[in-house]
Amino acid sequence: MAFTAAPTAAGVPAPDRLSQFETDFAGKRRRARRAWGVGALIFALLFGFSAWIGDFFRVTQVTMPDGSRDWRWIIPAGIPRLGEYIVQTFPTLHWDTFWSDFANWFWRWKIWLSLLLETVLIAFMATTLGVAGGFLLSFPAARNLSPNRWVLWLTRRFLEITRTVPDIVWALIFVFCFSVGPLAGILAIGTHATGALGKLYSEANENLDMRPLEGVRAAGGTWFDQIRYGAVPQVLPNIVSYTLLRFELNVRSSSIIGYVGAGGLGQEFRIAMSFQEYTDLSALFLIILVTVIVIDYGSEKLRHKIIGLEERT
């Protein structure tokens, strides 16, 4: 009595079905390897072209220790100069005269603390403006929440423009309009933060669950009611996280844009670099580093308290 393979629901014998699976799987693997190979080749070409444009392969003349000039590859020739620059920022501290040396290192500490306070306040005001603008524009900028296609297009283009222009360029524009001072810095960082936060908020909006909004709409709620009662409660934890992160970034930004006259510690960086006061640069760096660490720690605690993480741990 001859036995035949049991047919499947589709009428194909089991051995043939296994053979077909192995054939399909091998074909998919070949296509995947081919796609990875093409992608790796494109990446290598783009990387090599970018490195060439960025002068990674440039050969330049350098001064040798004996005073002669010779041709060297720019990267190994420049790395020692980076070390020399960093070494110049280190202050001279001795155990016997530590406090006097430390006082000489932070000799402008009163001015720096005053400008640090101004820097933090600039970042706070700019973040407030950025949160207000980004929050309001994030809902019409989300594909699943925008009232219509034209509102979506206009809102997204506006957010793209505000975040594409660097904040230091905005600072130059506002310094021209409102003269030097903190106002230009607040408007510059706030404008850039509006575009950046609007993008982040809108992406969070596009990932929310639409069922609560449909419930509000079924109950007769308007578009604003759907946003208020259906969307905002869902995206609030993400908004808090993005806002605190942006505040930390704005503190660093506000310490730089003062370089063009927009207030804050940036003007001290400009003075120190102009007069080659390298130890002042390291002192300013430490001040900003400590400030960012404190803000990061406080932001983490505040975020955990708002989203209730401390109660669950």
HUUR-V722249 format. One record per residue. RES is the residue in one letter. SS is DSSP state (A for helix, B for strand, O for the rest). PHI is phi in radians with two decimals (none if undefined). D_CENTER is the distance of its C-alpha to the mean C-alpha in whole Angstrom. Layout:
BEGIN
res = [RES,RES]
ss = [SS,SS]
phi = [PHI,PHI]
d_center = [D_CENTER,D_CENTER]
END
This chain:
BEGIN
res = [M,A,F,T,A,A,P,T,A,A,G,V,P,A,P,D,R,L,S,Q,F,E,T,D,F,A,G,K,R,R,R,A,R,R,A,W,G,V,G,A,L,I,F,A,L,L,F,G,F,S,A,W,I,G,D,F,F,R,V,T,Q,V,T,M,P,D,G,S,R,D,W,R,W,I,I,P,A,G,I,P,R,L,G,E,Y,I,V,Q,T,F,P,T,L,H,W,D,T,F,W,S,D,F,A,N,W,F,W,R,W,K,I,W,L,S,L,L,L,E,T,V,L,I,A,F,M,A,T,T,L,G,V,A,G,G,F,L,L,S,F,P,A,A,R,N,L,S,P,N,R,W,V,L,W,L,T,R,R,F,L,E,I,T,R,T,V,P,D,I,V,W,A,L,I,F,V,F,C,F,S,V,G,P,L,A,G,I,L,A,I,G,T,H,A,T,G,A,L,G,K,L,Y,S,E,A,N,E,N,L,D,M,R,P,L,E,G,V,R,A,A,G,G,T,W,F,D,Q,I,R,Y,G,A,V,P,Q,V,L,P,N,I,V,S,Y,T,L,L,R,F,E,L,N,V,R,S,S,S,I,I,G,Y,V,G,A,G,G,L,G,Q,E,F,R,I,A,M,S,F,Q,E,Y,T,D,L,S,A,L,F,L,I,I,L,V,T,V,I,V,I,D,Y,G,S,E,K,L,R,H,K,I,I,G,L,E,E,R,T]
ss = [O,O,O,O,O,O,B,O,O,O,O,O,B,A,A,A,A,A,A,A,A,A,A,A,A,A,A,A,A,A,A,A,A,A,A,A,A,A,A,A,A,A,A,A,A,A,A,A,A,A,A,A,A,O,O,O,O,O,B,B,B,B,B,O,O,O,O,O,B,B,B,B,B,A,A,A,A,A,A,A,A,A,A,A,A,A,A,A,A,O,O,O,O,O,O,O,O,A,A,A,A,A,A,A,A,O,O,O,A,A,A,A,A,A,A,A,A,A,A,A,A,A,A,A,A,A,A,A,A,A,A,A,A,A,A,A,A,A,A,A,O,O,O,O,O,O,O,O,A,A,A,A,A,A,A,A,A,A,A,A,A,A,A,A,O,O,A,A,A,A,A,A,A,A,A,A,A,A,O,O,O,A,A,A,A,A,A,A,A,A,A,A,A,A,A,A,A,A,A,A,A,A,A,A,A,A,O,O,O,O,A,A,A,A,A,A,A,A,O,O,O,O,A,A,A,A,A,A,A,A,A,A,A,A,A,A,A,A,A,A,A,A,A,A,A,A,A,A,A,A,A,A,A,A,O,O,A,A,A,A,O,O,O,O,O,A,A,A,A,A,A,A,A,A,O,O,O,A,A,A,A,A,A,A,A,A,A,A,A,A,A,A,A,A,A,A,A,A,A,A,A,A,A,A,A,A,A,O,A,A,A,A,O]
phi = [none,-1.49,-1.85,-2.10,-1.13,-1.16,-1.27,-1.51,-1.10,-1.56,1.47,-1.83,-1.03,-1.04,-1.06,-1.16,-1.14,-1.12,-1.09,-1.16,-1.08,-1.10,-1.15,-1.12,-1.14,-1.11,-1.15,-1.12,-1.15,-1.11,-1.15,-1.15,-1.12,-1.14,-1.13,-1.12,-1.13,-1.12,-1.09,-1.12,-1.15,-1.09,-1.09,-1.09,-1.14,-1.13,-1.12,-1.12,-1.14,-1.12,-1.14,-1.17,-1.10,-1.44,1.15,-1.17,-1.84,-1.27,-1.92,-2.36,-1.46,-2.26,-1.55,-1.42,-0.98,-1.49,1.65,-1.37,-1.93,-2.58,-1.54,-2.46,-1.13,-1.16,-1.21,-1.15,-1.32,-1.56,-1.04,-1.05,-1.16,-1.10,-1.09,-1.08,-1.14,-1.13,-1.07,-1.15,-1.42,-1.32,-1.37,-1.61,-2.13,-2.12,-1.10,-1.17,-2.13,-1.05,-1.21,-1.21,-1.13,-1.13,-1.14,-1.18,-1.18,-1.81,-1.19,-1.90,-1.09,-1.14,-1.16,-1.15,-1.16,-1.10,-1.24,-1.13,-1.06,-1.10,-1.09,-1.14,-1.18,-1.06,-1.11,-1.14,-1.13,-1.13,-1.13,-1.06,-1.13,-1.14,-1.15,-1.07,-1.18,-1.15,-1.15,-1.17,-1.51,-1.23,-1.31,-1.21,-1.55,-1.61,-1.09,-1.51,-2.14,-1.12,-1.08,-2.71,-1.16,-1.22,-1.10,-1.04,-1.13,-1.13,-1.15,-1.14,-1.13,-1.10,-1.11,-1.12,-1.13,-1.16,-1.64,-1.29,-1.25,-1.05,-1.11,-1.24,-1.25,-1.01,-1.09,-1.06,-1.13,-1.30,-1.11,-1.11,-1.40,-2.07,1.24,-1.26,2.40,-1.12,-1.02,-1.09,-1.17,-1.08,-1.17,-1.15,-1.21,-1.11,-1.13,-1.14,-1.16,-1.04,-1.16,-1.19,-1.21,-1.04,-1.13,-1.15,-1.11,-1.14,-1.17,-1.14,-1.12,-1.27,-1.77,-1.39,-1.43,-1.44,-1.12,-1.08,-1.17,-1.15,-1.16,-1.12,-1.15,-1.15,-1.43,1.68,-1.32,-1.40,-1.07,-1.17,-1.14,-1.10,-1.17,-1.15,-1.78,-1.86,-1.74,-1.01,-1.03,-1.34,-1.65,-1.02,-1.04,-1.15,-1.09,-1.10,-1.09,-1.12,-1.16,-1.15,-1.12,-1.16,-1.08,-1.08,-1.13,-1.21,-1.09,-1.17,-1.13,-1.21,-1.43,-1.87,-1.17,-1.08,-1.04,-1.83,1.65,-1.73,1.45,1.51,-1.25,-1.01,-1.15,-1.25,-1.06,-1.12,-1.12,-1.11,-1.28,-1.15,-1.68,0.96,-1.57,-1.17,-1.18,-1.14,-1.10,-1.18,-1.13,-1.12,-1.08,-1.13,-1.08,-1.18,-1.07,-1.09,-1.09,-1.14,-1.11,-1.10,-1.14,-1.11,-1.14,-1.14,-1.14,-1.11,-1.11,-1.14,-1.12,-1.10,-1.22,-1.21,-1.52,1.38,-1.23,-1.15,-1.27,-1.57,-1.80]
d_center = [74,71,67,65,61,60,58,55,54,54,57,55,57,54,54,54,51,49,50,48,45,45,45,42,40,41,40,37,36,37,35,32,33,34,30,28,31,30,26,26,28,26,23,25,27,23,22,25,25,22,23,26,24,22,26,25,29,30,33,34,37,36,38,40,41,45,44,44,42,41,38,35,32,29,27,30,31,28,27,30,29,25,27,30,27,26,29,30,27,29,32,35,36,40,41,44,42,39,38,39,37,34,35,35,32,31,33,31,30,31,30,26,26,27,24,22,23,23,19,18,20,18,15,17,19,16,14,18,18,14,15,19,18,15,18,21,19,18,21,23,20,20,23,25,25,25,29,30,28,28,26,24,24,24,21,19,20,19,15,15,16,15,11,13,14,12,13,15,17,17,19,21,22,23,24,27,27,28,28,26,25,23,23,22,19,18,19,16,13,15,15,12,11,13,12,9,10,13,12,11,14,16,15,16,19,20,20,23,26,28,32,31,31,34,36,35,36,39,40,40,37,35,31,30,32,30,27,28,30,29,25,23,25,23,20,20,19,15,15,16,13,10,12,12,9,8,11,10,7,10,13,11,11,15,16,15,17,20,21,22,24,21,22,21,21,20,23,25,22,24,27,27,26,29,31,30,30,28,29,27,24,24,25,22,20,21,21,18,17,20,18,15,17,19,16,15,18,19,16,17,21,20,18,21,24,23,22,25,24,26,29,29,29]
END
